[in-house]
Amino acid sequence: MILVFIEHSGPEVALWSRSVISAALEAKSAHGYRRAAGLLVGGKNAVLAAREASYYGLDQVYYIDTVQTASHPACVDAAVLRQVCLRLGVMLLLAGASSRAKSFMPRTAHMLGAGMVSEAVAFLPDGAFRRMMYAGSAYAEVEVLTKIKAATIQQSAFAAAPKLDAGCEVCCLDEACPAPLQEEIIACSSADDGRPELRDARVVVSGGRAFSNAGEFAAHVGALADCLGAAVGASRSAVDAGCAPNSAQVGQTGKVVSPDLYVALGISGAIQHLAGMHGAKTVVAVNSDPAAPVFEESDYYLVGDVCSVVPELCRELKSI
Amino acid sequence: MARILVPLKRVPDFEGRLALSAGQRSIECSGLRWIMNPFDEIALEGALRLRETRGGVEEIVALSAGGVECAQQLRTALAMGADRAVLVRCESELDSYLTAEIIAAVYKQARYDMVIAGKQAVDTDANQTGQILAAILGVPLAPFASAVSVDERWSSAEVTCEVDSGWETLRIALPAVITVDLRLNEPRYPSLPGMISAKMKPLQEVPLNALGIEYGVRVRTRSMQLAGKQRKRIKVETVKSLAHVIREVLARQEH
């Protein structure tokens, strides 16, 4: 059977986990598995989120509600998931490409003797997987040679599973939280800016090095984002320059987004940034350099200084 | 006194010029410039700074696996300040799992207090090796580090890790595996005296079959294909028309 690790925030299933459910349903038919189940790990919200998760087309949803905090370290997920996989006889383990899953999935896979594919974008009919390499410049077909297999899923390649009228069975597992903990979270921060989550957003406005400081970045990228109800993204160089938090980074080493509309402001178009925006349906770019590589990767582009274009664009958008 | 192991990968600097080899199984390597994986360079810089600021470091060892050409990147590591280097010689393709097994075998040859490596290699983009290594060794993991501090006795570390929503700080006992993200530091350039002394520092070659690793790869790349999406590339002349384009795109998506 296939097991999907479903992430949740409070009682809500994360949107990217619904893409992983879609991927699991595709793997079920393409790779010939009999069942696809989900697993949620957490405290009292796990049962609420599990009930919601049961409506997306899985055959069964399991939850563990004895892990007290939502912010438990990833080593807990790694160990719990191993126990559950052995108990249920899981042959394909799937999770999203969140920072948390990137931390625990390779560990769990190793503990199960499983080979793992990172950020799969397709399941091929002969049992192989497709994934991107070289900052999204190349697709690779990869074979997993182990009996048990594991993969994280590139969210942008699978639409979120739609909600059905009827749910599947929801079942509590009593796996114990393993002690001792190898890692302890002693502090955390959230860069929540009240805007849509970058990976899930329908519209993303991203800024690059054309902005000289964080204030200028916020005044332009933030303003256009708010005008369009968009999430804010940034190029690696804008993050390096301190213009935007790392959690906003779009690209090979940041987040991969798949919005309907991606607006690139003052972004030159380095290959490592393009890797994060390949999945956008439509790309609009503004840059003062007429030879900016980003224009090659755009559907519509305007040559101009972002600091003068953006305020005018916001006014125009409001007047339409 | 602490020992730090820094595994590093030789990767192509392929910005914009990727081509596939005749068999479509890998990229065409001729004509490419080869560099140390940028994240591994940051990891090495992190190790060097721990020695300079925390102290108590006996040895920083750079490790790579592959053909004889990997010695070039190990020499760069020695020039930056690593004390000695180990090159595990193998010609076959490695996956994240086998790479982690190689690092684990070298780790077990000496008493190391920390393995610090890049979070991913910029060619294969797997982001798995450090995590698998922690699982093989049964030691704590702090992935995607943007700050690392170690106590005086090198018994524990506090590591700030980049996570989707911002950051979280992990406290871990040492020995441990740390993988590093972009913002940990800006790596130094090798100095001229560094480059000269690098030639005198030991670079030990070890054949893969001397490490006693029983298994092979778990994941194999069977073919590759160049990706590319043809965009429309329509030039818009005025901000007003750009605003209309954006409104039309959004209206179309709603239907």
Chai-1 contact restraints between the chains, C-beta under 6 A:
chainA,res_idxA,chainB,res_idxB,connection_type,confidence,min_distance_angstrom,max_distance_angstrom,comment,restraint_id
A,S98,B,D164,contact,1.0,0.0,6.0,A-B,restraint_1
A,S99,B,V163,contact,1.0,0.0,6.0,A-B,restraint_2
A,S99,B,D164,contact,1.0,0.0,6.0,A-B,restraint_3
A,K102,B,N127,contact,1.0,0.0,6.0,A-B,restraint_4
A,S103,B,P143,contact,1.0,0.0,6.0,A-B,restraint_5
A,P106,B,Q128,contact,1.0,0.0,6.0,A-B,restraint_6
A,P106,B,Q131,contact,1.0,0.0,6.0,A-B,restraint_7
A,P106,B,I132,contact,1.0,0.0,6.0,A-B,restraint_8
A,R107,B,Q131,contact,1.0,0.0,6.0,A-B,restraint_9
A,R107,B,A135,contact,1.0,0.0,6.0,A-B,restraint_10
A,H110,B,I132,contact,1.0,0.0,6.0,A-B,restraint_11
A,H110,B,A135,contact,1.0,0.0,6.0,A-B,restraint_12
A,M111,B,A135,contact,1.0,0.0,6.0,A-B,restraint_13
A,G115,B,R218,contact,1.0,0.0,6.0,A-B,restraint_14
A,G115,B,V219,contact,1.0,0.0,6.0,A-B,restraint_15
A,S118,B,A126,contact,1.0,0.0,6.0,A-B,restraint_16
A,S118,B,N127,contact,1.0,0.0,6.0,A-B,restraint_17
A,M133,B,T124,contact,1.0,0.0,6.0,A-B,restraint_18
A,M133,B,D125,contact,1.0,0.0,6.0,A-B,restraint_19
A,Y134,B,L18,contact,1.0,0.0,6.0,A-B,restraint_20
A,Y134,B,D123,contact,1.0,0.0,6.0,A-B,restraint_21
A,S137,B,L18,contact,1.0,0.0,6.0,A-B,restraint_22
A,S137,B,A227,contact,1.0,0.0,6.0,A-B,restraint_23
A,A138,B,M224,contact,1.0,0.0,6.0,A-B,restraint_24
A,A138,B,L226,contact,1.0,0.0,6.0,A-B,restraint_25
A,A138,B,A227,contact,1.0,0.0,6.0,A-B,restraint_26
A,Y139,B,Q225,contact,1.0,0.0,6.0,A-B,restraint_27
A,Y139,B,A227,contact,1.0,0.0,6.0,A-B,restraint_28
A,A140,B,T221,contact,1.0,0.0,6.0,A-B,restraint_29
A,A140,B,M224,contact,1.0,0.0,6.0,A-B,restraint_30
A,E141,B,R222,contact,1.0,0.0,6.0,A-B,restraint_31
A,E141,B,S223,contact,1.0,0.0,6.0,A-B,restraint_32
A,V142,B,V219,contact,1.0,0.0,6.0,A-B,restraint_33
A,V142,B,T221,contact,1.0,0.0,6.0,A-B,restraint_34
A,E143,B,R220,contact,1.0,0.0,6.0,A-B,restraint_35
A,E143,B,R222,contact,1.0,0.0,6.0,A-B,restraint_36
A,V144,B,V219,contact,1.0,0.0,6.0,A-B,restraint_37
A,L145,B,R218,contact,1.0,0.0,6.0,A-B,restraint_38
A,T146,B,R218,contact,1.0,0.0,6.0,A-B,restraint_39
A,Q182,B,P140,contact,1.0,0.0,6.0,A-B,restraint_40
A,E183,B,P140,contact,1.0,0.0,6.0,A-B,restraint_41
A,E183,B,L170,contact,1.0,0.0,6.0,A-B,restraint_42
A,E183,B,I172,contact,1.0,0.0,6.0,A-B,restraint_43
A,E184,B,R171,contact,1.0,0.0,6.0,A-B,restraint_44
A,I185,B,E168,contact,1.0,0.0,6.0,A-B,restraint_45
A,I186,B,T169,contact,1.0,0.0,6.0,A-B,restraint_46
A,I186,B,R171,contact,1.0,0.0,6.0,A-B,restraint_47
A,A187,B,T169,contact,1.0,0.0,6.0,A-B,restraint_48
A,C188,B,E168,contact,1.0,0.0,6.0,A-B,restraint_49
A,S189,B,G166,contact,1.0,0.0,6.0,A-B,restraint_50
A,S189,B,W167,contact,1.0,0.0,6.0,A-B,restraint_51
A,S190,B,S165,contact,1.0,0.0,6.0,A-B,restraint_52
A,S190,B,G166,contact,1.0,0.0,6.0,A-B,restraint_53
A,A191,B,G166,contact,1.0,0.0,6.0,A-B,restraint_54
A,N246,B,E162,contact,1.0,0.0,6.0,A-B,restraint_55
A,N246,B,R183,contact,1.0,0.0,6.0,A-B,restraint_56
A,S247,B,G166,contact,1.0,0.0,6.0,A-B,restraint_57
A,D260,B,Q253,contact,1.0,0.0,6.0,A-B,restraint_58
A,L261,B,V249,contact,1.0,0.0,6.0,A-B,restraint_59
A,I271,B,E15,contact,1.0,0.0,6.0,A-B,restraint_60
A,I271,B,G16,contact,1.0,0.0,6.0,A-B,restraint_61
A,T282,B,V249,contact,1.0,0.0,6.0,A-B,restraint_62
A,E297,B,R231,contact,1.0,0.0,6.0,A-B,restraint_63
A,S298,B,R231,contact,1.0,0.0,6.0,A-B,restraint_64
A,D299,B,R231,contact,1.0,0.0,6.0,A-B,restraint_65
A,D299,B,K232,contact,1.0,0.0,6.0,A-B,restraint_66
A,Y300,B,I234,contact,1.0,0.0,6.0,A-B,restraint_67
A,Y300,B,V236,contact,1.0,0.0,6.0,A-B,restraint_68
A,Y300,B,V245,contact,1.0,0.0,6.0,A-B,restraint_69
A,L302,B,V236,contact,1.0,0.0,6.0,A-B,restraint_70
A,L302,B,L242,contact,1.0,0.0,6.0,A-B,restraint_71
A,V309,B,V239,contact,1.0,0.0,6.0,A-B,restraint_72
A,E312,B,V239,contact,1.0,0.0,6.0,A-B,restraint_73
A,L313,B,V239,contact,1.0,0.0,6.0,A-B,restraint_74
A,L313,B,A243,contact,1.0,0.0,6.0,A-B,restraint_75
A,E316,B,V239,contact,1.0,0.0,6.0,A-B,restraint_76
A,E316,B,K240,contact,1.0,0.0,6.0,A-B,restraint_77
A,E316,B,A243,contact,1.0,0.0,6.0,A-B,restraint_78
A,L317,B,A243,contact,1.0,0.0,6.0,A-B,restraint_79
A,I320,B,R247,contact,1.0,0.0,6.0,A-B,restraint_80
